[in-house]
């Protein structure tokens, strides 16, 4: 490696020492590297050099770690920071807390009549997207036009009081947060909101991110992608060049894979925005229509959209470098099947990878069974996580058909694997609060 990180070398010995220091730093966790900056001016100069970060990210030899994060943030005391994260090592569950008083100017409802008041939706390259259900009074500045509430005991029944989704992007390492401006049309369904953050290869930091809600239409009309870009600070709408026909879309979440966004309907399949590789962000500006397509569920697994309990039996997501489809069977000889998606670029073809028989997992079934599929291990494609009776999440090795870990305790199955970044990338400065 050359001594390009030394701005004014005085001798060959000084250059050698800097190279040794840099080599040592690549073997230290990023959190420790950040603390080392304050040790001396020399360390600060080396670490602050614009070329150090991309070199560190490319050479760091430490294994990438991850945590299990509770999707449902708790309400923090009013005196605390707007957002807080407690990231702990597995098998414990990492948690987050949000202070709605500091996040939004209007009072926040604690109602859970329709959806959770706050929920972590997605993560991408060390950043997290979460939503808060906010109650807003449309007639706050014009009380004369307000009608009397239909129910005297429920003032929210008055016309003009609405509940709307407010989106935030958070860095759980640095505790930075940014609020996403409201779109011209409110977020219709949080389960249809996708999130992707792009790393600048020259700096090793997140350069921009995008939030996209997919809005399907029934009949001959095209669906809509409602897109927000951090580098422009604007929402734009794109027509999706895919017609659903008379099939009703059953929103079950979204995820990112290889720079593309996927929206999930467990009864029918995946809608993917074909972003043409690295031109994802350029497509938003330059194309009149978004190139998207449908990837059906594995052959024979198509179900009516109104089929009950699919979210308890099926999971589609990313794990171990693959898009995987899992399904639990309650009564058949086969208790679990796992498919992997091949040829995603061409059109998508599912391959059945595992067919777990009931007799081979009798111990799991007698202790309560695989109640809900949660996720696939981020790096091990053959390890899956399930929520079982007793408020416990188990990790199951499909290859050996044995339980790897059965002491992950959670009160519900709504958890998210969060991969810790090699370097705590800040939120893009354009929108950072």
C-alpha positions in Angstrom: 0.0 0.0 0.0 1.3 3.5 -0.8 1.7 6.3 1.7 -1.1 8.4 0.2 -2.6 8.9 3.7 0.4 10.8 4.9 0.0 14.4 3.8 3.5 15.6 4.7 5.9 12.6 5.3 9.2 13.6 6.8 11.1 10.3 6.5 10.8 6.8 5.3 10.4 5.7 8.9 7.4 7.9 9.4 5.8 6.4 6.3 6.3 2.9 7.5 4.8 3.7 10.9 1.7 5.1 9.3 1.3 2.1 7.1 1.6 -0.2 10.2 -1.0 2.0 12.0 -3.4 1.8 9.1 -3.0 -2.0 8.9 -3.7 -2.3 12.6 -6.8 -0.1 12.3 -8.3 -2.5 9.8 -8.4 -5.1 12.5 -10.2 -2.9 15.0 -14.0 -2.4 15.2 -15.2 0.9 13.7 -16.5 2.1 17.0 -13.0 1.8 18.5 -11.5 3.5 15.5 -13.7 6.5 16.0 -12.6 6.8 19.7 -8.9 6.5 18.7 -9.2 9.7 16.7 -9.0 11.7 20.0 -5.8 10.0 21.1 -3.5 12.3 19.2 -3.4 14.7 16.3 -1.6 12.1 14.2 -4.3 9.5 14.7 -6.9 12.1 14.0 -5.1 13.1 10.8 -4.8 9.5 9.5 -8.4 8.5 10.3 -9.9 11.8 9.0 -8.1 11.5 5.7 -10.8 11.2 2.9 -9.1 8.0 1.6 -8.9 6.2 4.9 -12.6 5.3 5.1 -13.0 3.5 1.7 -9.7 1.7 2.4 -10.9 0.7 5.9 -14.2 -0.6 4.5 -12.5 -2.6 1.8 -9.8 -4.1 4.0 -11.4 -4.5 7.4 -10.9 -8.2 8.4 -13.4 -8.3 11.2 -16.5 -10.4 10.5 -19.7 -8.5 9.9 -22.0 -8.8 12.9 -25.8 -8.5 13.2 -28.5 -8.2 15.8 -32.1 -9.1 16.1 -34.1 -5.9 16.4 -37.7 -5.6 17.7 -39.8 -4.0 15.0 -42.0 -2.2 17.5 -40.3 0.8 19.2 -41.3 1.6 22.7 -42.4 5.1 23.8 -39.6 6.9 25.5 -39.9 9.4 28.3 -40.5 13.0 27.2 -37.1 14.1 28.6 -35.1 11.8 26.4 -33.6 12.0 22.8 -36.2 11.7 20.0 -34.8 8.2 19.2 -32.9 5.6 21.2 -31.5 2.2 20.4 -30.2 -0.5 22.7 -28.2 -2.9 20.4 -27.3 -6.1 22.3 -25.6 -9.3 21.2 -27.7 -12.3 20.3 -29.6 -14.2 21.6 -31.1 -11.1 23.3 -33.4 -8.8 21.4 -32.3 -5.3 20.6 -34.9 -2.6 21.2 -35.6 0.9 20.2 -37.6 3.8 21.7 -39.0 6.9 20.2 -40.1 10.2 21.8 -43.2 11.3 19.8 -43.3 14.7 21.6 -39.9 15.6 20.1 -40.4 13.8 16.7 -43.6 15.5 15.6 -45.2 18.8 16.6 -48.7 17.5 16.9 -50.0 15.0 19.6 -49.4 11.4 18.7 -52.1 8.8 19.1 -51.6 5.7 21.2 -54.4 4.0 19.4 -53.8 0.5 17.9 -57.2 0.2 16.2 -55.8 -0.4 12.8 -52.0 -0.4 12.8 -49.2 -0.1 15.4 -48.5 3.5 16.3 -44.8 3.0 15.5 -43.0 0.3 13.5 -39.6 -0.3 12.0 -40.2 -1.0 8.4 -36.9 -1.7 6.7 -33.1 -1.4 7.0 -30.5 -0.7 4.4 -26.7 -0.3 4.7 -26.8 0.6 8.4 -29.9 3.0 8.2 -33.4 2.2 9.4 -36.7 3.4 8.2 -39.5 3.6 10.7 -43.0 5.1 10.8 -45.1 6.8 13.4 -48.8 7.1 13.3 -49.6 10.8 13.9 -52.9 12.3 14.6 -53.4 15.7 12.9 -56.2 18.3 13.2 -57.0 19.7 9.7 -58.9 22.6 11.4 -56.4 23.5 14.0 -56.0 27.0 12.5 -59.6 27.2 11.3 -61.8 26.0 14.3 -64.9 27.7 13.0 -65.4 25.2 10.2 -65.1 22.2 12.5 -68.2 20.1 13.0 -69.3 18.7 16.3 -68.1 15.2 17.0 -70.5 12.4 16.3 -69.5 10.7 19.6 -69.3 13.2 22.5 -67.0 10.8 24.3 -64.6 10.6 21.3 -63.4 14.1 20.2 -61.5 12.4 17.4 -64.8 11.6 15.7 -65.0 15.3 14.7 -64.4 15.9 11.0 -60.9 17.1 10.2 -59.0 14.9 12.6 -57.0 12.3 10.7 -54.4 9.7 11.3 -51.4 9.7 9.0 -48.0 8.0 8.6 -44.9 10.0 9.4 -41.7 8.5 8.1 -38.2 8.8 9.7 -34.8 7.5 8.8 -32.5 6.7 11.7 -28.9 5.7 12.2 -29.0 3.5 15.3 -25.2 3.7 15.8 -24.9 7.5 15.9 -28.5 8.1 16.9 -29.0 10.6 14.0 -32.5 10.9 12.7 -34.3 12.7 9.9 -37.9 13.2 9.2 -39.2 12.6 5.6 -41.3 15.5 4.3 -44.9 14.7 3.8 -45.9 13.6 0.3 -48.7 15.4 -1.6 -50.8 12.3 -1.1 -50.5 10.5 2.3 -48.9 7.1 2.7 -51.7 4.6 2.0 -50.2 1.4 3.4 -47.0 1.1 5.4 -46.7 -2.5 4.3 -46.1 -1.3 0.8 -43.3 1.0 1.7 -39.8 0.0 0.6 -36.4 1.6 1.5 -32.9 1.5 -0.1 -29.7 3.3 0.8 -26.8 3.6 -1.6 -23.1 3.6 -0.6 -20.8 5.9 -2.4 -17.9 3.7 -3.5 -15.4 6.6 -3.3 -16.2 7.5 0.3 -17.6 4.3 1.7 -20.5 6.3 3.2 -24.2 6.3 2.3 -24.6 9.0 -0.3 -28.4 8.9 -0.6 -31.4 6.9 0.1 -34.9 6.4 -1.4 -38.3 5.6 0.1 -40.9 4.1 -2.2 -44.5 3.2 -1.7 -46.1 0.9 -4.2 -49.8 1.7 -4.9 -51.4 -1.0 -7.0 -54.6 -0.5 -9.0 -57.4 -2.9 -9.8 -58.5 -3.3 -13.4 -56.7 -1.9 -16.5 -55.1 1.1 -14.7 -51.4 1.1 -14.0 -50.1 1.2 -10.4 -48.1 4.0 -9.0 -44.7 4.3 -7.3 -44.6 7.2 -4.9 -40.8 7.9 -4.5 -38.8 10.1 -2.2 -35.1 10.8 -2.8 -32.8 12.2 -0.1 -30.5 14.0 -2.5 -33.4 16.0 -4.0 -35.7 16.2 -1.0 -38.7 15.7 -3.2 -41.5 13.2 -3.7 -42.2 12.1 -7.3 -44.7 9.7 -8.8 -44.0 7.1 -11.4 -46.4 4.9 -13.3 -45.7 1.2 -13.0 -45.7 -0.5 -16.3 -47.6 -3.5 -14.9 -51.3 -4.1 -14.8 -52.8 -6.1 -11.9 -56.0 -6.8 -13.7 -58.8 -7.9 -11.4 -56.4 -9.4 -8.8 -56.4 -7.6 -5.5 -53.0 -6.9 -4.1 -52.4 -8.3 -0.6 -49.7 -6.1 1.0 -47.3 -8.1 3.2 -44.2 -5.9 3.3 -41.2 -5.0 1.2 -37.4 -5.7 1.1 -34.3 -4.8 -0.8 -32.1 -7.2 -2.7 -29.1 -6.4 -4.9 -30.2 -2.7 -5.2 -33.7 -3.6 -6.3 -36.9 -3.3 -4.3 -39.4 -6.1 -3.9 -43.0 -5.9 -2.6 -44.6 -9.0 -1.2 -48.0 -10.6 -1.6 -47.9 -13.9 0.1 -50.8 -15.2 -1.8 -49.6 -14.3 -5.3 -45.9 -13.3 -5.5 -43.5 -10.4 -5.7 -43.6 -7.1 -7.5 -40.0 -6.0 -8.3 -38.9 -2.7 -9.7 -36.4 -3.5 -12.4 -34.0 -0.7 -11.8 -31.4 -1.8 -14.4 -28.6 -2.5 -12.1 -26.8 0.6 -10.8 -29.0 3.1 -12.6 -31.7 2.8 -10.0 -31.8 6.5 -9.0 -31.3 7.7 -12.5 -34.4 5.8 -13.6 -36.6 7.7 -11.2 -35.7 11.0 -12.9 -35.4 9.8 -16.5 -38.1 7.2 -17.1 -41.7 8.1 -17.6 -42.7 4.6 -16.3 -41.1 2.4 -13.8 -40.0 -1.0 -15.3 -41.5 -3.6 -12.9 -42.7 -7.1 -13.1 -44.4 -9.9 -11.2 -42.5 -12.9 -9.9 -45.2 -15.5 -8.9 -44.9 -17.7 -5.8 -43.6 -21.2 -6.3 -45.6 -23.4 -8.6 -48.8 -24.7 -7.0 -48.6 -22.3 -4.0 -50.8 -19.5 -5.5 -53.7 -18.8 -3.1 -56.8 -16.5 -3.2 -55.9 -13.1 -1.8 -58.5 -13.5 1.0 -56.9 -16.8 2.3 -56.6 -16.4 6.1 -53.5 -16.9 8.1 -50.9 -16.7 5.3 -48.7 -14.3 7.3 -48.5 -17.0 10.0 -47.5 -19.8 7.6 -45.3 -18.0 5.0 -42.3 -15.8 4.7 -40.5 -14.2 1.8 -37.3 -12.3 2.3 -33.5 -12.3 1.9 -31.1 -14.5 3.8 -27.6 -15.8 3.0 -27.5 -14.0 -0.3 -30.8 -15.5 -1.7 -34.4 -14.5 -1.9 -36.2 -17.4 0.0 -39.8 -18.5 0.3 -40.7 -20.5 3.4 -44.0 -22.2 4.2 -45.1 -24.1 7.3 -47.7 -26.9 6.9 -49.8 -27.6 10.0 -51.1 -31.1 9.2 -49.2 -32.7 6.3 -46.3 -35.1 6.6 -44.1 -32.3 5.4 -43.9 -29.6 8.1 -41.7 -27.1 6.2 -40.7 -26.3 2.7 -38.1 -23.8 1.6 -37.6 -22.5 -2.0 -34.9 -20.2 -3.4 -35.2 -17.8 -6.3 -32.9 -18.3 -9.2 -32.4 -16.2 -12.3 -33.9 -13.1 -10.7 -32.5 -10.9 -13.6 -34.2 -13.0 -16.2 -37.6 -13.6 -14.8 -37.3 -15.6 -11.6 -37.5 -19.3 -11.0 -38.0 -21.0 -7.7 -36.1 -24.1 -6.7 -37.3 -26.3 -3.8 -34.3 -26.6 -1.5 -35.6 -28.3 1.6 -38.6 -30.5 2.4 -38.6 -31.0 6.2 -40.6 -34.0 7.3 -42.7 -33.9 10.4 -41.0 -37.1 11.9 -37.6 -35.4 11.7 -38.6 -32.4 13.9 -40.8 -34.1 16.4 -39.0 -32.4 19.4 -39.8 -29.0 18.0 -43.5 -29.9 17.3 -44.1 -31.4 20.7 -42.8 -28.2 22.4 -45.3 -26.1 20.5 -44.4 -26.2 16.9 -43.2 -23.6 14.4 -45.9 -21.0 14.9 -44.6 -18.2 12.8 -41.7 -17.9 10.4 -39.6 -14.8 11.3 -36.6 -14.5 9.0 -33.5 -16.2 7.4 -30.0 -15.8 8.8 -28.5 -12.8 7.0 -25.3 -14.7 6.1 -26.2 -18.4 6.5 -28.8 -19.4 3.9 -29.6 -22.7 5.6 -30.5 -21.3 9.0 -34.0 -20.0 9.6 -35.7 -18.4 12.6 -39.1 -19.3 13.9 -41.3 -18.0 16.7 -42.6 -20.9 18.8 -44.9 -21.4 21.7 -43.5 -20.0 24.9 -42.5 -16.6 23.5 -39.3 -18.0 22.1 -37.5 -17.6 18.8 -35.5 -20.7 17.7 -32.9 -20.9 14.9 -33.2 -24.1 12.9 -30.5 -25.5 10.7 -32.2 -26.8 7.5 -29.1 -28.8 6.5 -28.7 -30.8 9.8 -32.4 -30.4 10.7 -31.5 -29.5 14.3 -32.2 -26.5 16.5 -29.1 -24.2 16.7 -30.3 -21.9 19.4 -33.5 -21.9 21.4 -33.0 -19.1 24.0 -34.0 -16.1 22.0 -37.0 -14.7 23.9 -39.4 -12.2 22.4 -43.0 -11.3 23.2 -44.0 -11.4 19.6 -42.6 -12.6 16.2 -42.2 -9.1 14.7 -38.4 -8.9 14.7 -35.9 -7.8 12.0 -32.3 -8.9 11.4 -30.2 -5.8 11.4 -26.7 -6.0 9.9 -24.3 -3.7 11.6 -22.3 -1.6 9.1 -18.5 -1.8 8.9 -18.5 1.9 9.5 -21.2 4.0 11.1 -22.2 5.9 8.0 -24.0 9.2 8.8 -27.3 10.2 7.3 -26.8 12.2 4.1 -26.1 15.8 5.2 -28.7 17.4 2.9 -31.6 16.1 5.2 -29.8 15.4 8.5 -31.5 17.0 11.5 
